[in-house]
Amino acid sequence: MGRHAGITGWGMYVPQRVVTNQELEALVHTTDAWILARTGIRERHIAADHETASSMAIAASREALERASLAPEALDLVIAATVTPERLFPATASVVQHALGANRAAAFDLNAACSGFVYALATAWQFIASGAYQNVLVVGSEVYSRILDWEDRATCVLFGDGAGAVLLQAQERPGLLSFVLGSDGGGADLLYVPGLGASPVERARQDGRYHLQMNGREVFRFAVSIMADVSRQAVAEAGLEMEHVELLIPHQANRRIILAAAKALGLAPERVLINVDRYGNTSAASIPIALCEAVQSGCLKRGDHAVLVGFGGGLSWGALALEWS
């Protein structure tokens, strides 16, 4: 059946600049009360001009490696989950690999939008379970501030920038227990960013602007149902019951979505990690940032069971159950 895998190191990085709802009131027709009531977001971190997905990923990754006391040379693979790379190629993961000095490691990027970290963690696990690799670095890093239309009040208030990383290592006892991934390309037009390879018709329609496009109402409806469903599936695949789960660590898109999913799962608020108020939606970085804060705050302790669950463009979704060790 292969070997087991567990998280042995974790790290995060967010830009120094904080943008509050009050500051956004001066940019677009919105209010602090409106943003807070509908999303639960109070502030978000925005990258400085010199910061990129790779620079933030490097900072978070160094922290993860230091916490695990692992030399970069021991890494076998680096996987970066991002949809906001500074270059289409080479991969952000390659830049991270070089900066860390992980000269033995392979590297590639993974694009599953806001579900990207769960997808990447599940992928890393398979390399370890197969016996191919021992040490895999998984990082989610995003600079959504650069793909937003800052005149669109429906989207610009929602997102922030940041990075989170974990080190996954082979071990004797189970750490990661199960995962469930899914996708429905029929919802591709509900949440997307036009690409450089778009057709001339699409490029003309976008007038050369490559900004995030979102049908907020439909994405909200999708998210509430899928978050609960896929969490139940992952828990069942792990041979557990929801009552055995000490902590749900969801993608931080919207407080109302998270609370609705928690209610559907029968989880009390204290069993759900929510930090969207301080970071906004950081896409593939949101779950690893929340995981870091859960460990640092003592919400997630040795022996606890947790579920990481996300959803995003694709439409995509994924959940992973683990025992924190």
Buried (B, 14 or more C-beta within 10 A) or exposed (E): EEBBBBBBBBBBBBBEEBBEBEEBBEEBEBEBEBBBEBBBBBBBBBBEEEBBBBBBBBBBBBBBBEBBEBEBEBBBBBBBBBBBBBEEEBBBBBBBBBBBEBEEBBBBBBBBBBBBBBBBBBBBBBBBBEEEBBBBBBBBBBBBBBBBBEEBBEBBBBBBBBBBBBBBBBBEEBBBBBBBBBBEEEBEEBBBBBEEEBEEEEBEEBEEEBBBBBBBEBBBEBBBBBBBBBBBBBBBBBEBEBEEBBBBBBBBBBBBBBBBBBBBBEBEEEBBBBBBBBBBBBBBBBBBBBBBBBBEEEBBEEEBBBBBBBBBBBBBBBBBBBBBB
